[in-house]
Amino acid sequence: MYKRQQSGLRAADRASPSHRARKNVVPKTDNDAMAHSILVAEDQSDIRELLVMNLRNANYAVQAVPDGLAALESQNEKASDLMILDLMMPGLDGLEVCKALRARGRTTPILMLTAKSTELDRVLGLELGADDYLTKPFSLAELLARVKALLRRADLQRAAQLGAPAQPTLIRNGDLEIAPAKRNVRYRGLALDCTALEFDLLLHFAQHPGHVFSRAQLLDAVWGYTHDGYEHTVTTHINRLRAKLEADPMRPELILTVRGAGYKMREAPG
């Protein structure tokens, strides 16, 4: 059953409508966001309007819809560069929209907005292909930082694909083979299906075999930001990679846990 979430903005970002223009707008920035389009799907009109206002103030082209069905239909003709989906919406919720888009083969970056009490839903969202999540209440500055990081990574991925050489350099570690320019992964001779973030995380490990990374370091290097409380995102993606790579994910041999320190990829066999 549909259940309305708690207010989505931190106290510092909430104000009466008459004060929004003065208090709730992040200062306008001269960034390179002009060409990026963002879809906001949020059923609470006050939060939706505030997100739209701040995203447009940051030079993004923004479309807003009040429910999941409208969000899904909006992507039929032309995909947005990024989608911000509220988890709990009437009709189709954010998880269902995310699942449907990934089933179509759409790789549009998705930022999920969740309530603090929905830990399992946040994990499920990542499992279904969401790229990142923010728990409510959140700050507008943090949301804009997440948006910028997701778009920057997507731009780098497209640039790498367009510039892929005919014979790309391969990174090998035993039976693991990665073609960075083509963003292809093969393991034990078979193609491995990875999401964009799974590939980026695996590539980062493969480029630094034997190097131990904390979850905060991985957030900064792969996701493009570091915020306390979001290290679980890293753990979820590592577990997904282990499920695809390891014969026994509970006893990994490729991506290893270093107790009290973080994670590392094994040294390449000699």
Disulfide bonds with the S-S distance in Angstrom:
none
